[in-house]
Amino acid sequence: MGTYLMLGSGAFWILTYILLIQRGFKDQTYRMPLVALCANLSWEFIFSFIHPHQPPQLQINIVWLMLDLIILYEFFKFGQSELKDIPKKLFYPVFILTLFTSFCCVLLITDELISRLERCVYSFWAKSSHVHSLY
């Protein structure tokens, strides 16, 4: 059941990304907000290469990352004309800062949750071992 849910969710997000990309090129704009794009790039890189998921989610994450790179291209190609509030000389620094912040947030939250999960599993194992030794 879980595999079918992953595949279905993955397929619909892939379709969403493809539609975003098509519409972006048609309208000559980027269709994903900067913060969402940076969060997606961070999430998909981290869960493809640093903390890789198990198949089939790993392959889905890699496809998502490739599609996000196309959306990133649209952002660089069309973003400066759309984001008139950001001075041209700050366009790339704002992107880099947003990507760095997103990456750090996703990675640190992930590491904390993994650490907590490992502590819970260890505590459960230690408690189970102790309880079993009493019998």
C-alpha positions as a Markdown table, in Angstrom:
| # | Residue | x | y | z |
|---|---|---|---|---|
| 1 | Met | 0.0 | 0.0 | 0.0 |
| 2 | Gly | 2.8 | 2.4 | 1.0 |
| 3 | Thr | 4.6 | 1.9 | -2.3 |
| 4 | Tyr | 1.5 | 2.6 | -4.3 |
| 5 | Leu | 0.9 | 5.8 | -2.3 |
| 6 | Met | 4.6 | 6.9 | -3.0 |
| 7 | Leu | 4.2 | 6.2 | -6.7 |
| 8 | Gly | 0.9 | 7.9 | -7.0 |
| 9 | Ser | 2.0 | 11.0 | -5.1 |
| 10 | Gly | 5.3 | 11.0 | -7.0 |
| 11 | Ala | 3.5 | 10.8 | -10.3 |
| 12 | Phe | 1.1 | 13.6 | -9.5 |
| 13 | Trp | 3.9 | 15.9 | -8.3 |
| 14 | Ile | 5.9 | 15.1 | -11.5 |
| 15 | Leu | 2.8 | 16.1 | -13.5 |
| 16 | Thr | 2.5 | 19.3 | -11.4 |
| 17 | Tyr | 6.2 | 20.2 | -12.1 |
| 18 | Ile | 5.8 | 19.5 | -15.8 |
| 19 | Leu | 2.8 | 21.8 | -16.0 |
| 20 | Leu | 4.6 | 24.5 | -14.0 |
| 21 | Ile | 7.5 | 24.2 | -16.4 |
| 22 | Gln | 5.3 | 24.3 | -19.6 |
| 23 | Arg | 3.4 | 27.3 | -18.3 |
| 24 | Gly | 6.6 | 29.1 | -17.2 |
| 25 | Phe | 8.1 | 28.9 | -20.7 |
| 26 | Lys | 4.8 | 29.8 | -22.4 |
| 27 | Asp | 4.3 | 32.9 | -20.2 |
| 28 | Gln | 8.1 | 33.6 | -20.0 |
| 29 | Thr | 8.1 | 33.6 | -16.3 |
| 30 | Tyr | 9.0 | 31.3 | -13.4 |
| 31 | Arg | 5.9 | 29.7 | -11.8 |
| 32 | Met | 7.3 | 28.6 | -8.4 |
| 33 | Pro | 8.0 | 31.2 | -5.7 |
| 34 | Leu | 11.6 | 31.6 | -4.7 |
| 35 | Val | 11.3 | 30.2 | -1.2 |
| 36 | Ala | 9.3 | 27.2 | -2.3 |
| 37 | Leu | 11.9 | 26.5 | -5.1 |
| 38 | Cys | 14.8 | 26.7 | -2.7 |
| 39 | Ala | 13.0 | 24.5 | -0.1 |
| 40 | Asn | 12.3 | 21.9 | -2.9 |
| 41 | Leu | 15.8 | 22.0 | -4.2 |
| 42 | Ser | 17.1 | 21.5 | -0.6 |
| 43 | Trp | 14.7 | 18.8 | 0.3 |
| 44 | Glu | 15.2 | 16.8 | -2.9 |
| 45 | Phe | 19.0 | 17.1 | -2.8 |
| 46 | Ile | 19.2 | 16.1 | 0.9 |
| 47 | Phe | 16.8 | 13.1 | 0.5 |
| 48 | Ser | 18.5 | 12.0 | -2.7 |
| 49 | Phe | 22.2 | 12.2 | -1.6 |
| 50 | Ile | 22.7 | 13.0 | 2.1 |
| 51 | His | 19.9 | 11.0 | 3.7 |
| 52 | Pro | 18.6 | 9.0 | 0.7 |
| 53 | His | 15.2 | 7.4 | 0.9 |
| 54 | Gln | 14.6 | 3.9 | -0.1 |
| 55 | Pro | 13.4 | 3.0 | -3.6 |
| 56 | Pro | 11.1 | 4.0 | -5.2 |
| 57 | Gln | 11.0 | 7.3 | -3.3 |
| 58 | Leu | 14.8 | 7.8 | -4.0 |
| 59 | Gln | 14.2 | 7.7 | -7.8 |
| 60 | Ile | 11.1 | 10.0 | -7.4 |
| 61 | Asn | 13.2 | 12.5 | -5.5 |
| 62 | Ile | 15.9 | 12.5 | -8.2 |
| 63 | Val | 13.3 | 13.1 | -10.9 |
| 64 | Trp | 11.8 | 15.9 | -8.8 |
| 65 | Leu | 15.3 | 17.4 | -8.4 |
| 66 | Met | 15.9 | 17.3 | -12.2 |
| 67 | Leu | 12.6 | 19.0 | -12.8 |
| 68 | Asp | 13.4 | 21.6 | -10.1 |
| 69 | Leu | 16.6 | 22.4 | -12.0 |
| 70 | Ile | 14.5 | 23.3 | -15.0 |
| 71 | Ile | 12.4 | 25.5 | -12.8 |
| 72 | Leu | 15.6 | 27.0 | -11.5 |
| 73 | Tyr | 16.7 | 27.8 | -15.0 |
| 74 | Glu | 13.3 | 29.6 | -15.6 |
| 75 | Phe | 13.9 | 31.5 | -12.4 |
| 76 | Phe | 17.3 | 32.7 | -13.5 |
| 77 | Lys | 16.1 | 33.4 | -17.1 |
| 78 | Phe | 12.9 | 35.3 | -16.2 |
| 79 | Gly | 13.2 | 36.2 | -12.5 |
| 80 | Gln | 15.0 | 39.5 | -12.7 |
| 81 | Ser | 12.3 | 41.0 | -14.8 |
| 82 | Glu | 9.6 | 39.7 | -12.4 |
| 83 | Leu | 11.3 | 40.7 | -9.1 |
| 84 | Lys | 11.6 | 44.4 | -9.7 |
| 85 | Asp | 11.7 | 45.1 | -5.9 |
| 86 | Ile | 15.1 | 43.4 | -5.7 |
| 87 | Pro | 18.0 | 45.4 | -7.2 |
| 88 | Lys | 19.7 | 43.6 | -10.0 |
| 89 | Lys | 23.0 | 43.4 | -8.1 |
| 90 | Leu | 21.2 | 41.6 | -5.2 |
| 91 | Phe | 19.3 | 39.1 | -7.4 |
| 92 | Tyr | 21.9 | 36.3 | -7.1 |
| 93 | Pro | 22.9 | 37.0 | -3.5 |
| 94 | Val | 19.2 | 36.9 | -2.5 |
| 95 | Phe | 18.9 | 33.6 | -4.3 |
| 96 | Ile | 22.1 | 32.2 | -2.6 |
| 97 | Leu | 21.0 | 33.3 | 0.8 |
| 98 | Thr | 17.5 | 31.8 | 0.4 |
| 99 | Leu | 18.9 | 28.5 | -0.9 |
| 100 | Phe | 21.5 | 28.4 | 1.9 |
| 101 | Thr | 18.9 | 29.1 | 4.6 |
| 102 | Ser | 16.5 | 26.6 | 3.1 |
| 103 | Phe | 19.2 | 23.9 | 2.9 |
| 104 | Cys | 20.3 | 24.5 | 6.5 |
| 105 | Cys | 16.8 | 24.4 | 7.8 |
| 106 | Val | 15.9 | 21.2 | 6.0 |
| 107 | Leu | 19.2 | 19.5 | 6.9 |
| 108 | Leu | 19.2 | 20.6 | 10.6 |
| 109 | Ile | 15.5 | 19.6 | 11.2 |
| 110 | Thr | 16.2 | 16.3 | 9.5 |
| 111 | Asp | 19.3 | 15.6 | 11.5 |
| 112 | Glu | 17.4 | 16.5 | 14.7 |
| 113 | Leu | 14.5 | 14.3 | 13.9 |
| 114 | Ile | 16.7 | 11.4 | 12.9 |
| 115 | Ser | 18.7 | 11.9 | 16.1 |
| 116 | Arg | 15.5 | 11.9 | 18.2 |
| 117 | Leu | 14.2 | 8.8 | 16.4 |
| 118 | Glu | 17.5 | 7.0 | 17.0 |
| 119 | Arg | 17.4 | 7.9 | 20.7 |
| 120 | Cys | 13.8 | 6.6 | 20.9 |
| 121 | Val | 14.7 | 3.4 | 19.2 |
| 122 | Tyr | 17.8 | 3.0 | 21.5 |
| 123 | Ser | 15.7 | 3.8 | 24.6 |
| 124 | Phe | 13.1 | 1.3 | 23.6 |
| 125 | Trp | 15.7 | -1.4 | 22.9 |
| 126 | Ala | 17.4 | -0.7 | 26.2 |
| 127 | Lys | 14.1 | -0.7 | 28.1 |
| 128 | Ser | 13.0 | -3.9 | 26.3 |
| 129 | Ser | 16.3 | -5.6 | 27.1 |
| 130 | His | 16.1 | -4.6 | 30.7 |
| 131 | Val | 12.5 | -5.7 | 31.1 |
| 132 | His | 13.2 | -9.1 | 29.3 |
| 133 | Ser | 16.1 | -9.7 | 31.6 |
| 134 | Leu | 13.8 | -9.4 | 34.6 |
| 135 | Tyr | 11.8 | -12.4 | 33.4 |
